[in-house]
Each structure stands twice: as structure tokens, then as C-alpha cells.
Amino acid sequence: MIFKTGKNQKIFWSVVAIFIILIFVFLQQPIRSVFYSISGSLESWCWEKGQSDSSFWAGFFNAAHLKIQNQNLKQENQALLSNLLDFKELQEENQRLRNALGLGLAEEFNLKEAAILTEDTTRDYAVIDKGKEDGISEGMAVITYEKVLIGKVVEVYRNACQVRLITDFGTKFGVRVADTNVPALAKGQGNKNLILDLIPKDADVPIGAFVSTSGPEGGYPAGLLIGTVSETSNADAEPFQKARIDNFFKIQDADLLFVIID
């Protein structure tokens, strides 16, 4: 009885083993296909994810690189623009110098080129960048390249000097009205204003007539331009005529000056 039972168990387990083997043999291909399908999908997802991440980081680093390149290009453009402006200013300055030479200033006067450093807002004074080391001394006239009179050096420092503008209150110098050769006395009124006084009563002074310095006896070399007559006054009670002058010189526009060296 025990034998049969043991024998039957052996037979049972043998049949089970054979059945399992048959199942494995017949189902091996489908199981493998399912495994490959799952693993293939997982591998494809990982690959796509890796590619996506790689593209993201590549784009990120490319964007950072492009930003740096753009910044460098902007700096280079700014530097080129600055150089272009400097070159343009140099061209303009050279043109002014050529104009000055064309007017014969270098032949007529011994000149020292100068520039305005600052302007006194409380009175008609300015400081220019030439001083004792450049041969500047008090009393020298300061003009523009167009031969327009600006003023006179009144105080000299080592590398700069102070210029009193012709429009400063209390300035006086001799002038003549062009074409008519009428003599007059120019007087500074302050705040960039200038008038003519002591014009002969019977003199015909046309509006728009040019006014220039009359000569050394008037305080400046002859022929320096001042401005044009803008208004005249000929009151019966006054012994002389008076006139207002529209000044040629505008200090805010003057970036290149000349000091006349005696």
C-alpha cells in the first residue's frame, strides 16, 4: 500500500515535470517576445528621454554661448562707434584748422591752439587749457578759428588761464562798423550782451552791418569780428547814437580756440 502510494507519487511528479517542460518548450517563444517587447519599449523610452535631455542641455549651453557672443559683439560695436565718433571729431577739428589756415590766421598772428575747460556761470568768464608753460601771458587776445574775438587773458596759471569775455560787464574796446567805417566803443553788459556806444550822431549805421575791432589802440588787433548790428537808438537828447550787437561768438559752440601770442 505504501509502495503504491510512493510509486504513484513518482509517476505524478514525473508527469508534472514533463508537462512543465512541454509548456516551457511551446511557450518559450511567446514569453521571449513579451519580454523583448517590454524591454524594447523600455529601452526606446530611455533612449528618447536621453536624447531629449541631451537636446535640452545642448540648447541651454548653446544659448549661453550665443549670449556671451552677443555681449562681445555689442562691446565691439560700441568700441567701433566710439572710434568712429573720435575719427569724425578729428576730421571736423582738422577742417577747422584748415579753415583757420585758409583765413590766413597763421600768417597774420602767432597762435596757440586751446580749448575751453569750464565756464563761469556767475559772470562772463571762461577757463582754457593753456597757461604759463605754453607761453601764455595776461593781456593776450583769444579768438575762434573764424577770427571771432572771444576775450582777453586776465589771469594765468601753470597749465591754464582765465579769460574775460568781451561781453563781461564793464569791458570796453574800440570797434568800427564795416563798410561805413564808423567808429564806436563796444561795451560789455554782462550775460553775453554787448552794445555800441559813442557812435557819431549823424552816422548811418545799417541793421545787419558787421562790427570788428578797430586796432591796437582799441585794446585788440584790428579786424577781429564781433557781430552784427541788431538795433540802433538815436534819441534827440543824447549826443551819440547807441546800438545793440548780435554776437558771433557763442561760448557753448566753441570747442577750438586760438590765443594770439604777442
C-alpha positions in Angstrom: 0.0 0.0 0.0 2.8 2.3 1.0 4.7 1.2 -2.1 1.8 2.0 -4.4 1.5 5.4 -2.9 5.2 6.1 -3.3 5.1 4.8 -6.8 2.1 6.9 -7.7 3.8 10.0 -6.4 6.8 9.4 -8.5 4.6 8.9 -11.5 2.6 12.1 -10.7 5.7 14.3 -10.3 7.2 12.9 -13.4 4.0 13.8 -15.4 4.1 17.3 -13.8 7.7 17.7 -14.8 7.1 16.6 -18.3 4.1 18.9 -18.5 6.2 21.9 -17.3 8.9 21.1 -19.8 6.3 20.9 -22.6 4.8 24.2 -21.6 8.3 25.9 -21.4 9.1 24.4 -24.9 5.9 25.6 -26.5 5.6 28.9 -24.7 9.3 29.9 -24.8 8.9 32.0 -28.0 5.8 33.9 -26.8 7.3 34.6 -23.4 10.5 35.8 -25.1 8.5 38.0 -27.4 6.7 39.6 -24.5 10.0 40.1 -22.6 11.6 41.6 -25.7 8.6 43.8 -26.3 8.7 45.1 -22.7 12.4 45.6 -22.7 12.4 47.1 -26.1 9.8 49.7 -25.1 11.7 50.5 -22.0 14.9 50.8 -24.0 13.2 53.1 -26.6 11.8 55.3 -23.8 15.2 55.6 -22.2 16.8 56.5 -25.5 14.2 59.1 -26.3 14.5 60.5 -22.8 18.2 60.6 -23.1 18.0 62.3 -26.5 15.5 64.9 -25.1 17.7 65.7 -22.1 20.7 65.9 -24.3 19.0 68.3 -26.7 17.8 70.4 -23.8 21.2 70.8 -22.3 22.8 71.3 -25.7 20.3 74.1 -26.4 20.9 75.5 -22.9 24.7 75.7 -23.4 24.3 76.9 -27.0 22.0 79.8 -25.7 24.5 80.7 -23.0 27.3 80.7 -25.6 25.3 82.8 -28.0 24.5 85.3 -25.2 28.2 85.7 -24.5 28.9 86.2 -28.2 26.2 88.8 -28.4 27.6 90.7 -25.5 31.1 90.6 -27.0 29.7 91.8 -30.4 27.9 94.7 -28.6 31.1 95.7 -26.8 33.0 95.6 -30.1 30.2 97.7 -31.8 30.4 100.2 -29.0 34.2 100.4 -29.3 33.9 100.8 -33.1 31.2 103.5 -32.7 33.4 105.4 -30.2 36.4 105.2 -32.6 34.1 106.4 -35.4 33.0 109.4 -33.3 36.6 110.2 -32.4 37.6 110.0 -36.0 34.7 112.3 -37.0 35.6 114.8 -34.4 39.2 114.7 -35.5 38.1 115.3 -39.1 36.0 118.2 -38.0 38.9 119.6 -36.0 41.2 119.2 -39.0 38.7 121.0 -41.1 38.5 123.9 -38.7 42.3 124.1 -38.7 42.3 124.2 -42.5 39.7 126.9 -42.4 41.8 128.9 -39.9 44.8 128.5 -42.2 42.6 129.5 -45.2 41.7 132.7 -43.4 45.4 133.4 -43.1 45.4 133.4 -39.3 48.7 131.5 -39.0 50.3 134.1 -41.3 48.7 137.1 -39.6 49.2 136.0 -35.9 51.4 133.8 -33.8 48.8 131.4 -32.5 48.5 128.8 -29.7 45.6 126.3 -30.0 43.4 126.0 -26.9 40.1 124.6 -25.7 37.6 125.7 -23.1 37.8 123.8 -19.8 34.9 125.4 -18.0 32.7 128.5 -18.0 31.8 130.7 -15.0 28.1 130.8 -14.7 28.1 133.9 -12.4 29.8 136.2 -14.9 31.2 136.2 -18.4 34.5 134.4 -17.8 35.9 131.1 -19.0 39.0 128.9 -18.3 41.0 127.5 -21.2 43.7 124.7 -21.2 46.8 126.8 -21.9 49.0 128.6 -19.3 52.5 129.8 -18.5 54.1 126.6 -19.7 52.6 127.3 -23.1 53.8 130.8 -23.3 50.5 132.5 -22.3 50.5 135.8 -20.5 48.0 138.4 -19.4 46.5 140.7 -22.0 46.6 138.2 -24.9 43.5 138.0 -27.1 41.6 134.8 -27.6 39.8 134.1 -30.8 38.0 131.3 -32.7 39.2 129.8 -36.0 36.7 132.1 -37.8 38.6 135.1 -36.4 35.8 136.0 -34.0 37.0 137.7 -30.8 36.2 136.0 -27.6 38.0 137.9 -24.9 41.3 138.6 -23.2 43.5 136.6 -20.8 43.3 138.2 -17.4 44.9 135.5 -15.1 47.5 132.8 -15.9 48.2 129.5 -14.2 50.8 126.9 -15.0 48.6 124.9 -17.4 45.5 127.0 -17.7 44.4 130.6 -17.8 41.3 132.7 -17.1 39.7 134.6 -20.0 37.4 137.6 -19.5 34.8 137.5 -22.3 34.2 140.7 -24.3 30.6 140.6 -23.1 31.5 140.8 -19.4 30.1 143.9 -17.6 32.5 146.8 -17.7 34.6 145.7 -20.7 35.3 148.5 -23.3 37.2 148.4 -26.6 37.2 150.3 -29.9 35.4 149.0 -32.9 34.3 150.0 -36.4 31.1 149.4 -38.3 32.1 147.7 -41.6 31.6 149.5 -44.9 30.7 152.7 -43.2 34.0 152.8 -41.3 32.0 154.5 -38.4 34.0 154.3 -35.1 32.3 153.3 -31.9 33.0 151.9 -28.5 31.9 148.4 -27.6 30.7 147.9 -24.0 30.0 144.6 -22.3 26.7 144.4 -20.4 27.1 141.0 -18.9 25.0 137.9 -19.6 26.6 137.6 -23.1 25.2 141.1 -24.1 27.2 143.8 -25.9 26.3 147.3 -27.1 27.9 150.0 -29.2 28.2 153.5 -27.7 29.7 156.8 -28.8 28.5 156.4 -32.4 28.5 159.8 -34.1 25.0 161.3 -34.1 24.9 161.8 -37.9 26.4 158.4 -38.8 24.3 156.0 -40.8 24.5 152.6 -39.1 22.5 150.0 -41.0 20.9 147.0 -39.3 22.9 143.9 -40.1 26.2 145.7 -40.6 29.3 143.8 -39.4 31.3 145.1 -36.4 35.0 144.4 -36.0 37.9 145.6 -33.7 39.4 148.9 -34.8 43.1 148.2 -33.9 45.7 148.0 -31.1 44.7 151.5 -29.8 41.3 150.0 -29.0 42.7 147.1 -27.0 42.8 144.3 -29.6 44.4 143.7 -33.0 42.4 145.2 -35.9 39.9 143.2 -37.9 38.7 140.7 -35.3 35.0 140.0 -35.8 32.5 140.9 -33.1 29.0 140.6 -34.5 26.3 142.4 -36.4 24.2 145.5 -35.6 20.7 144.3 -34.5 19.2 147.6 -33.2 20.0 151.3 -33.1 18.9 154.1 -30.8 19.2 157.8 -31.9 17.5 159.8 -29.2 17.5 163.6 -29.7 18.6 164.2 -26.2 21.6 162.0 -26.5 24.9 163.4 -28.1 25.7 160.0 -29.6 23.9 157.0 -31.1 23.8 153.6 -29.5 23.3 150.1 -31.0 22.9 146.5 -29.9 25.1 143.8 -31.3 24.1 140.3 -32.2 27.3 138.5 -31.1 29.0 136.0 -33.4 30.6 134.2 -30.5 28.6 131.5 -28.7 30.7 130.0 -26.0 28.7 126.8 -25.9 29.6 126.2 -29.5 33.3 126.9 -29.2 35.4 123.7 -28.9 38.6 125.0 -30.5 40.1 128.4 -29.8 43.4 130.3 -30.5 45.3 132.5 -28.2 47.2 135.3 -30.1 50.8 135.2 -28.8 52.4 138.7 -28.9 
